[in-house]
Amino acid sequence: MIRGILFDKDGTLFDFQASWGAWAAALLHRLSPDPEPLARRIGFDMATQRFAPDSPVIASTSAEVADLMLPDLPGWTKDDLLALMNRLSADAPMVEAVPLVALLDHLRARGLPLGVATNDGEAPARRQLERVGVDGRFAFIAGFDSGHGGKPAPGQLLAFCAATGLDPAHVAMVGDSAHDLHAARAAGMAAVAVLTGPALRGDLEQLADVVLNDIGELPAWLDETG
């Protein structure tokens, strides 16, 4: 029986392409007069403003994305680039995958503690959740820089269990990337995939216990699983 739910953020709570496509294009133009080399490094199409299904940005930490771009950014340090990315991402126009307030309130009414485990930084993640009015609905929010590591390692997931007193076997990790699902397996949690990120169904179905179109299908899935 599922007694708690831990969410990835980008591509799960928020639609990945709709939230980050235009933002990424603006960032790359800000960083370089010729953004195409940067775009290729992160698997991003400047023309369509969409990330490829195998883009490293889907699952990498913000620090790892900065490392990818630095070779094409002479004069930039990693700390300066990461600080800019975190500052700008905090105000990115996030697009909810489904109406979050209604869904999260429904899940909480079932008695389920909720958490967020993201490979984004904790501070911008909290700011994004606050801006859509849902930060207070989570018992736990962690980024790659919160002291638990990043996914696919299970540190964030196990920290959620420590914070809530839940057995990992009774928790569902919900995410849109292979990193989310590998982390779920490593932590001993149920692995739930959603298709609101760039990854395709075929990329996820062999790694997941179930593949949902979006998190709006969680209540029905919970009913089916008891």
C-alpha positions in Angstrom: 0.0 0.0 0.0 1.3 3.4 -0.9 1.5 5.7 2.2 3.5 8.6 0.7 4.4 10.1 -2.6 7.7 11.8 -3.6 7.6 13.9 -6.8 10.3 15.0 -9.2 9.7 18.6 -10.2 10.5 19.4 -13.8 8.6 17.2 -16.2 6.5 15.9 -13.4 4.9 18.6 -11.4 5.6 21.0 -14.3 5.4 20.3 -18.0 9.1 20.3 -19.1 9.0 21.7 -22.6 6.3 24.3 -21.9 8.2 25.5 -18.8 11.8 25.4 -19.9 11.9 25.7 -23.8 11.6 29.5 -24.1 13.6 30.1 -20.9 16.5 27.9 -22.2 16.6 29.8 -25.5 16.7 33.1 -23.7 19.5 31.9 -21.4 21.6 30.6 -24.3 21.2 33.9 -26.2 22.3 35.8 -23.1 25.4 33.6 -22.7 26.6 33.8 -26.2 26.0 35.7 -29.5 26.2 32.2 -31.2 24.2 29.9 -29.0 24.1 26.9 -31.3 27.3 25.2 -29.8 25.8 25.5 -26.4 22.4 24.2 -27.6 24.1 21.1 -29.1 25.9 20.4 -25.8 22.6 20.3 -23.9 20.4 18.6 -26.6 18.3 21.7 -27.3 16.8 22.8 -30.6 16.9 26.5 -30.9 14.5 26.6 -33.8 11.7 24.7 -32.0 12.8 25.6 -28.5 12.4 22.0 -27.4 14.8 19.5 -25.7 15.6 16.2 -27.3 14.3 13.0 -25.6 17.9 12.2 -24.8 18.9 15.6 -23.7 21.3 15.5 -20.6 19.3 18.4 -19.1 16.3 16.1 -18.4 18.0 14.4 -15.5 21.3 16.2 -14.8 21.8 18.5 -11.8 22.2 22.2 -12.4 25.9 21.9 -11.7 26.3 19.1 -14.3 24.5 21.2 -16.9 26.9 24.1 -16.1 29.8 21.8 -16.6 28.5 20.8 -20.0 28.3 24.4 -21.2 31.5 25.8 -19.7 33.9 24.6 -22.5 32.0 27.0 -24.9 32.0 29.9 -22.4 35.5 31.3 -22.0 35.8 33.7 -19.2 33.0 32.1 -17.2 33.5 30.2 -14.0 31.3 27.4 -12.9 30.2 29.3 -9.7 29.2 32.4 -11.8 27.4 30.4 -14.4 25.5 28.3 -11.8 24.6 31.4 -9.8 23.1 33.0 -13.0 21.2 29.8 -13.8 19.8 29.6 -10.3 18.8 33.2 -10.2 17.0 33.1 -13.6 15.4 29.8 -13.0 13.8 30.9 -9.8 11.6 33.2 -11.9 11.0 30.9 -14.9 7.4 30.8 -16.0 6.5 27.3 -14.8 3.6 25.6 -16.5 1.7 23.1 -14.2 1.4 19.6 -15.7 -2.1 19.5 -14.2 -3.8 21.9 -11.7 -1.6 21.3 -8.8 -3.6 22.7 -5.9 -6.6 20.4 -6.5 -4.5 17.3 -7.0 -2.1 17.8 -4.1 -5.0 18.7 -1.7 -6.8 15.5 -2.8 -3.7 13.4 -2.1 -3.1 15.0 1.2 -6.8 14.4 2.1 -6.0 10.7 1.7 -3.4 11.1 4.4 -0.4 10.9 2.1 2.7 12.9 3.0 4.1 14.5 -0.1 7.6 15.5 -1.1 9.8 16.9 -3.9 13.2 15.5 -4.9 14.7 17.5 -7.8 18.1 17.7 -9.4 17.5 21.5 -9.6 18.8 23.6 -6.7 16.7 23.7 -3.6 16.3 27.5 -3.5 15.0 28.0 -7.0 12.8 24.9 -6.6 11.2 26.4 -3.5 10.7 29.7 -5.3 9.0 28.0 -8.2 6.7 26.0 -6.0 5.9 29.1 -3.9 5.0 31.1 -7.0 2.3 28.5 -7.9 1.1 28.4 -4.3 2.0 24.8 -3.5 5.2 24.9 -1.5 3.3 24.5 1.8 1.7 21.3 0.7 5.0 19.4 0.8 6.4 17.9 3.9 9.9 17.6 2.3 11.6 19.5 -0.5 15.2 18.7 -1.6 17.5 19.8 -4.4 20.8 18.4 -5.5 22.5 20.9 -3.1 20.4 20.0 0.0 23.0 17.6 1.4 21.5 14.3 0.1 23.1 14.2 -3.3 21.2 14.0 -6.6 19.4 11.3 -8.5 19.9 8.6 -9.6 21.4 8.0 -6.2 18.7 7.4 -3.5 19.9 9.9 -0.9 17.0 12.4 -1.4 14.5 9.6 -1.4 15.7 8.0 1.8 15.9 11.5 3.4 12.2 11.9 2.6 11.5 8.6 4.4 13.6 9.7 7.4 11.6 13.0 7.5 8.2 11.4 7.3 8.9 8.1 9.1 7.8 6.0 6.1 9.1 2.7 5.0 10.5 3.1 1.4 8.4 0.1 0.3 5.3 2.2 1.0 6.4 5.2 -1.0 6.0 6.0 -4.7 8.6 8.0 -6.5 7.0 9.8 -9.4 9.2 11.1 -12.2 9.7 11.7 -15.9 13.3 10.4 -16.4 15.3 7.3 -16.1 17.2 8.9 -13.2 14.0 9.2 -11.2 13.1 5.5 -11.8 16.7 4.3 -11.1 16.6 6.3 -7.8 13.3 4.7 -6.9 14.7 1.2 -7.5 17.8 2.0 -5.5 15.7 3.3 -2.6 13.3 0.3 -2.7 10.3 2.5 -3.7 7.6 2.0 -6.3 8.7 3.6 -9.6 6.0 5.6 -11.3 6.7 7.3 -14.7 4.9 10.2 -16.3 5.0 11.5 -19.9 5.1 15.2 -19.2 8.9 15.4 -19.8 10.9 14.9 -23.0 11.5 11.2 -22.5 9.3 8.8 -24.5 7.2 6.0 -23.2 9.6 3.4 -24.6 12.4 5.1 -22.6 10.6 4.6 -19.4 8.2 1.6 -19.5 10.9 -1.0 -18.9 12.1 0.8 -15.8 8.8 1.7 -14.2 6.1 -0.2 -12.3 3.5 1.9 -14.2 3.6 4.7 -16.9 1.0 7.4 -16.5 0.2 10.2 -19.0 0.5 12.7 -16.2 0.2 13.0 -12.4 -3.5 13.6 -12.7 -3.8 9.9 -13.1 -2.3 9.1 -9.7 -5.6 9.0 -7.8 -7.0 6.3 -10.1 -3.7 4.4 -9.9 -3.8 4.5 -6.1 -7.3 3.2 -6.2 -6.2 0.3 -8.3 -3.2 -0.6 -6.1 -5.2 -0.3 -2.9 
